[in-house]
Amino acid sequence: MEFHENRARRPFIGFVLLWKFWKAWYRQHQSRKALDRMSDSQLKDVGLNRDDYR
């Protein structure tokens, strides 16, 4: 058996999935922080209110 036939196809898939989950969570967290800093009138300009993103 050759080396490329015997090795695992995706040895780090667990780490990749964890990284993607963390990255998505972090982006959502940053967006919520930015929206929390906005006033009600700024949120209305964007077309949101406080209940829409919580």
N, C-alpha and C positions, 0 to 999 in steps of 0.2 A: 504494500500500500504506500502510495506517495504521501508526502506531508500534507498537501492541500486536500487530500481525500479523508484524512484522519482527524483533522482539527474541527473544532466546533464552528458552526456557521455564524452564530451570533452570541459570542461569549459574554458580552457586556450589555445585553438587551435590558436587563434589570436596571442597570445604572442609567441607561439612555432614557428609559421610561420614567424613572425617578427625576431625572434632570428636566425632562419635558413637563412633568407635572409641577415641579417647583417653579419653573420659568413661567408657566401659565398662571399659577397662583400669585407670583410676585408681580406680574403685569396687572392683574386684577386688583391687587392690593394697592399698587401705585395709582391706578385710575381712581379707586375709591377715595384715597387720600386727597387727590387733586379735586375731586368733586366735593368732598367735605369742606375744603377751603373756600369754595365758591359761595357767593351770597345767593339768596333766593332769586334775586332779579337776574343774576348771571346765569343761573340754572334755567330760568324761564327763557332767556335768549337762546339757549342751546336747545330748548324744547324738552327739558326734564324738570321734575320736581324731586324732592328728597325721597319720596316713596318709590320712585322708579328704579333706583340703583341699589336699594338696600335689600 
